[in-house]
Amino acid sequence: MRGLGPKSRAQLAQLGIHDLAQLRQQDAYALYARLKAQWPAANLNLLYALMGAQEDRDWRDIARQRRSEALLRLDDMGLAPK
């Protein structure tokens, strides 16, 4: 899972997500919300990494290209950073 380090992979495993196929079946925003609920220190980089892994892209590209989209969606979910 490109862009996800050992800690993120361990957190995903605790949610029952062990491989890329399982990750791609998830909505990245909903998954981020679940992770954030369990690990409040999770930040936007994790969301970008989830999206990047799903799309096989570098998370930094996701952050540059889709930051506004991500912030608006997180705001709708009540999860926008303060």
N, CA, C and O of each residue as an XYZ file, in Angstrom:
328
protein
N       0.851     -1.168      0.000
C       0.000      0.000      0.000
C       0.901      1.236      0.000
O       1.419      1.667      1.030
N       1.056      1.766     -1.173
C       1.951      2.888     -1.407
C       1.640      4.070     -0.490
O       0.489      4.483     -0.349
N       2.683      4.599      0.123
C       2.555      5.805      0.927
C       2.093      5.599      2.353
O       2.038      6.555      3.127
N       1.762      4.385      2.715
C       1.320      4.109      4.084
C       2.436      3.409      4.836
O       2.903      2.345      4.427
N       2.857      4.006      5.927
C       3.924      3.438      6.723
C       3.432      2.358      7.664
O       2.243      2.041      7.697
N       4.357      1.796      8.430
C       4.005      0.695      9.335
C       2.931      1.053     10.359
O       2.064      0.233     10.659
N       2.983      2.255     10.890
C       1.989      2.662     11.896
C       0.595      2.749     11.265
O      -0.382      2.262     11.834
N       0.512      3.368     10.095
C      -0.785      3.483      9.414
C      -1.313      2.110      9.031
O      -2.506      1.839      9.166
N      -0.437      1.256      8.561
C      -0.854     -0.105      8.193
C      -1.353     -0.873      9.412
O      -2.321     -1.629      9.324
N      -0.695     -0.677     10.540
C      -1.129     -1.344     11.770
C      -2.509     -0.835     12.198
O      -3.356     -1.613     12.637
N      -2.724      0.462     12.067
C      -4.026      1.033     12.414
C      -5.117      0.493     11.487
O      -6.219      0.175     11.935
N      -4.803      0.391     10.199
C      -5.755     -0.175      9.253
C      -6.049     -1.638      9.574
O      -7.194     -2.083      9.495
N      -5.019     -2.370      9.934
C      -5.193     -3.791     10.270
C      -6.144     -3.948     11.458
O      -6.930     -4.895     11.508
N      -6.070     -3.027     12.403
C      -6.974     -3.084     13.554
C      -8.427     -2.860     13.141
O      -9.351     -3.230     13.865
N      -8.621     -2.246     11.966
C      -9.967     -2.051     11.437
C     -10.334     -3.147     10.439
O     -11.392     -3.094      9.812
N      -9.455     -4.139     10.295
C      -9.735     -5.270      9.415
C      -9.320     -5.060      7.967
O      -9.736     -5.812      7.085
N      -8.509     -4.050      7.720
C      -8.039     -3.765      6.362
C      -6.573     -4.178      6.279
O      -5.700     -3.559      6.889
N      -6.323     -5.233      5.514
C      -4.988     -5.823      5.472
C      -4.305     -5.731      4.116
O      -3.109     -6.003      4.012
N      -5.035     -5.355      3.080
C      -4.405     -5.292      1.762
C      -5.048     -4.197      0.913
O      -6.051     -3.595      1.295
N      -4.444     -3.960     -0.238
C      -4.892     -2.890     -1.113
C      -6.321     -3.103     -1.606
O      -7.091     -2.147     -1.710
N      -6.671     -4.326     -1.903
C      -8.034     -4.604     -2.372
C      -9.061     -4.191     -1.319
O     -10.080     -3.585     -1.649
N      -8.798     -4.514     -0.072
C      -9.712     -4.128      1.012
C      -9.737     -2.613      1.179
O     -10.792     -2.030      1.429
N      -8.585     -1.980      1.042
C      -8.509     -0.526      1.170
C      -9.313      0.156      0.070
O     -10.019      1.132      0.324
N      -9.206     -0.352     -1.136
C      -9.914      0.257     -2.269
C     -11.431      0.102     -2.168
O     -12.164      0.824     -2.844
N     -11.905     -0.803     -1.359
C     -13.348     -0.986     -1.166
C     -13.936      0.057     -0.214
O     -15.155      0.169     -0.078
N     -13.073      0.805      0.432
C     -13.500      1.779      1.436
C     -13.578      3.179      0.837
O     -12.843      3.504     -0.095
N     -14.465      4.001      1.371
C     -14.449      5.424      1.083
C     -13.344      6.030      1.949
O     -13.355      5.872      3.170
N     -12.401      6.716      1.328
C     -11.253      7.251      2.072
C     -11.675      8.183      3.197
O     -11.069      8.175      4.269
N     -12.706      8.983      2.963
C     -13.151      9.927      3.987
C     -13.801      9.206      5.170
O     -13.542      9.549      6.324
N     -14.626      8.230      4.892
C     -15.255      7.459      5.967
C     -14.200      6.695      6.755
O     -14.275      6.592      7.979
N     -13.229      6.167      6.046
C     -12.154      5.433      6.709
C     -11.325      6.379      7.572
O     -10.962      6.038      8.698
N     -11.028      7.550      7.054
C     -10.304      8.558      7.833
C     -11.080      8.904      9.105
O     -10.492      9.036     10.178
N     -12.384      9.047      8.982
C     -13.211      9.353     10.157
C     -13.105      8.251     11.200
O     -12.995      8.528     12.394
N     -13.138      7.006     10.752
C     -12.995      5.873     11.691
C     -11.629      5.897     12.361
O     -11.519      5.695     13.570
N     -10.587      6.144     11.567
C      -9.236      6.191     12.129
C      -9.092      7.362     13.097
O      -8.500      7.217     14.166
N      -9.625      8.507     12.726
C      -9.549      9.696     13.576
C     -10.279      9.480     14.899
O      -9.849      9.985     15.936
N     -11.372      8.736     14.866
C     -12.109      8.447     16.093
C     -11.271      7.603     17.051
O     -11.334      7.788     18.266
N     -10.496      6.685     16.505
C      -9.666      5.824     17.343
C      -8.332      6.460     17.696
O      -7.801      6.230     18.783
N      -7.785      7.260     16.783
C      -6.480      7.892     16.970
C      -6.622      9.375     16.668
O      -6.371      9.807     15.543
N      -7.025     10.163     17.672
C      -7.297     11.588     17.453
C      -6.126     12.377     16.870
O      -6.334     13.452     16.308
N      -4.922     11.875     16.989
C      -3.760     12.581     16.440
C      -3.651     12.443     14.923
O      -2.798     13.081     14.305
N      -4.496     11.624     14.323
C      -4.469     11.469     12.856
C      -4.704     12.832     12.214
O      -5.549     13.606     12.665
N      -3.942     13.116     11.151
C      -4.075     14.416     10.505
C      -4.363     14.264      9.018
O      -4.534     13.154      8.514
N      -4.415     15.382      8.335
C      -4.755     15.375      6.913
C      -3.795     14.538      6.080
O      -4.198     13.964      5.068
N      -2.551     14.462      6.484
C      -1.601     13.651      5.717
C      -2.054     12.199      5.646
O      -1.821     11.524      4.643
N      -2.689     11.720      6.688
C      -3.208     10.352      6.662
C      -4.314     10.219      5.615
O      -4.345      9.243      4.866
N      -5.204     11.181      5.563
C      -6.257     11.152      4.539
C      -5.631     11.145      3.152
O      -6.016     10.348      2.297
N      -4.669     12.030      2.929
C      -4.014     12.083      1.625
C      -3.312     10.768      1.315
O      -3.321     10.310      0.172
N      -2.711     10.166      2.319
C      -2.029      8.882      2.110
C      -3.023      7.775      1.768
O      -2.746      6.930      0.917
N      -4.170      7.778      2.424
C      -5.211      6.788      2.107
C      -5.673      6.942      0.665
O      -5.792      5.962     -0.070
N      -5.931      8.176      0.274
C      -6.373      8.442     -1.092
C      -5.279      8.067     -2.093
O      -5.556      7.469     -3.133
N      -4.054      8.419     -1.771
C      -2.935      8.096     -2.651
C      -2.739      6.595     -2.799
O      -2.479      6.105     -3.898
N      -2.861      5.870     -1.706
C      -2.714      4.414     -1.760
C      -3.820      3.804     -2.614
O      -3.568      2.896     -3.406
N      -5.031      4.296     -2.456
C      -6.146      3.776     -3.249
C      -5.934      4.004     -4.741
O      -6.328      3.181     -5.567
N      -5.310      5.122     -5.075
C      -5.125      5.502     -6.475
C      -3.725      5.210     -6.996
O      -3.424      5.508     -8.151
N      -2.860      4.627     -6.155
C      -1.463      4.359     -6.500
C      -0.752      5.633     -6.939
O      -0.073      5.674     -7.965
N      -0.933      6.676     -6.122
C      -0.302      7.967     -6.373
C       0.391      8.441     -5.108
O       0.047      8.016     -4.005
N       1.356      9.312     -5.269
C       2.061      9.888     -4.129
C       1.088     10.775     -3.347
O       0.352     11.570     -3.931
N       1.095     10.629     -2.042
C       0.167     11.387     -1.204
C       0.376     12.889     -1.337
O      -0.563     13.668     -1.168
N       1.613     13.298     -1.641
C       1.892     14.736     -1.788
C       1.198     15.305     -3.025
O       0.790     16.467     -3.030
N       1.064     14.493     -4.067
C       0.311     14.931     -5.246
C      -1.162     15.114     -4.899
O      -1.803     16.076     -5.321
N      -1.677     14.174     -4.126
C      -3.075     14.275     -3.684
C      -3.255     15.551     -2.870
O      -4.217     16.291     -3.073
N      -2.333     15.808     -1.954
C      -2.427     16.994     -1.095
C      -2.422     18.277     -1.920
O      -3.185     19.199     -1.632
N      -1.582     18.347     -2.930
C      -1.508     19.551     -3.760
C      -2.744     19.719     -4.639
O      -3.261     20.826     -4.786
N      -3.204     18.639     -5.209
C      -4.264     18.716     -6.214
C      -5.676     18.678     -5.633
O      -6.612     19.182     -6.253
N      -5.837     18.090     -4.460
C      -7.203     17.876     -3.959
C      -7.428     18.415     -2.551
O      -8.385     18.031     -1.879
N      -6.543     19.307     -2.108
C      -6.631     19.839     -0.756
C      -7.978     20.517     -0.500
O      -8.634     20.236      0.503
N      -8.390     21.407     -1.404
C      -9.659     22.122     -1.213
C     -10.830     21.157     -1.144
O     -11.693     21.273     -0.274
N     -10.855     20.203     -2.066
C     -11.911     19.179     -2.071
C     -11.947     18.444     -0.736
O     -13.014     18.234     -0.159
N     -10.771     18.056     -0.254
C     -10.689     17.305      1.005
C     -11.186     18.149      2.176
O     -11.945     17.664      3.015
N     -10.758     19.412      2.234
C     -11.172     20.264      3.343
C     -12.677     20.520      3.341
O     -13.312     20.540      4.396
N     -13.238     20.714      2.159
C     -14.693     20.917      2.080
C     -15.452     19.672      2.519
O     -16.443     19.769      3.243
N     -14.995     18.516      2.087
C     -15.671     17.267      2.467
C     -15.547     17.027      3.968
O     -16.516     16.637      4.620
N     -14.358     17.261      4.515
C     -14.163     17.082      5.958
C     -15.009     18.079      6.745
O     -15.522     17.749      7.814
N     -15.157     19.291      6.225
C     -16.001     20.281      6.888
C     -17.444     19.785      6.929
O     -18.117     19.908      7.952
N     -17.916     19.228      5.821
C     -19.270     18.660      5.788
C     -19.448     17.538      6.806
O     -20.545     17.322      7.322
N     -18.361     16.831      7.086
C     -18.397     15.714      8.022
C     -18.139     16.154      9.470
O     -18.222     15.345     10.395
N     -17.830     17.424      9.652
C     -17.494     17.923     10.994
C     -16.094     17.548     11.424
O     -15.806     17.506     12.620
N     -15.220     17.275     10.473
C     -13.867     16.832     10.790
C     -12.784     17.778     10.271
O     -11.601     17.442     10.319
N     -13.167     18.936      9.784
C     -12.172     19.871      9.233
C     -11.231     20.310     10.342
O     -11.656     20.552     11.471
N      -9.950     20.413     10.012
C      -8.988     20.883     11.022
C      -9.306     22.320     11.416
O      -9.814     23.106     10.616
N      -9.006     22.630     12.620
C      -9.303     23.973     13.147
C      -8.139     24.888     12.928
O      -8.195     26.059     13.302
